[in-house]
Amino acid sequence: MMGQQDKAAGWRGSREGWLAAARQALLDGGVEAVKIQPLAQQLQISRTSFYWFFKDRDDLLNALLASWEEKNTGAFVQACGGYADSIAEAVLSLIAMFYCEEKFEPQLDFAVRSWAHQSAPVTARVHQADEARLAAICDMFQRFGYAPALADVRARTVYLTQIGYISMQVQESMQLRLSRVPAYVETFCGRPPTQAEMARFYAQLP
């Protein structure tokens, strides 16, 4: 097993390790906390090892954004494109995604949106992600026969409600959140979920 001196002298870590540390720093302290030397100290490796994996800090920040897009926006595309027997079940599958941090991470979304207030390029990336997510939800509604204009408005109702939860850092018990799900589904798509659909929804929860 390597000692501390051996680690500092020769162990380079991994790209994934640097990214994970940077992501946690972003969550804990915002983008200002994502700095090479503190990350190296946290990982107990040499600062120079960073440059085996990233050109500079901007390269690391770009990788963080790409990772966020792949995980959180990718989760939307996957959830909206999955199989469902009805629009209510499709909406339930999308709602279930928000309860599983392995698929979609609300705090990461919040951190990136906060970062966007300080950076025009990040703001542009956030807007692109929002448009991609809205398009995925809109396509989901159109797949079940909703006219494009109505699908667009319903998609915005679903999405802006959820982003409101994230931006406002809403705190409520899981029991309360779950109790509201059937009414949210009816609001979003125009019909309540069946008991069987709710049972399948509960089965998706972690």
Protein Blocks (a to p, Z undefined) as FASTA:
>chain_A
ZZfklmmmmpgbjfklmmmmmmmmmmmnojmlmcfklmmmmnopafklmmmmbmblmlmm
mmmmmmmmmmmmmmmmmmmmpccfbfklmmmmmmmmmmmmklpcfklmmmmmmmmmmomk
lmmmmmmmmmmmmmmmmmmmmmnopafklmmmmmmmmmmmmmmmmmnopacdfklmmmmm
mmmmmmmnopacdfklmmmmmmmpZZ
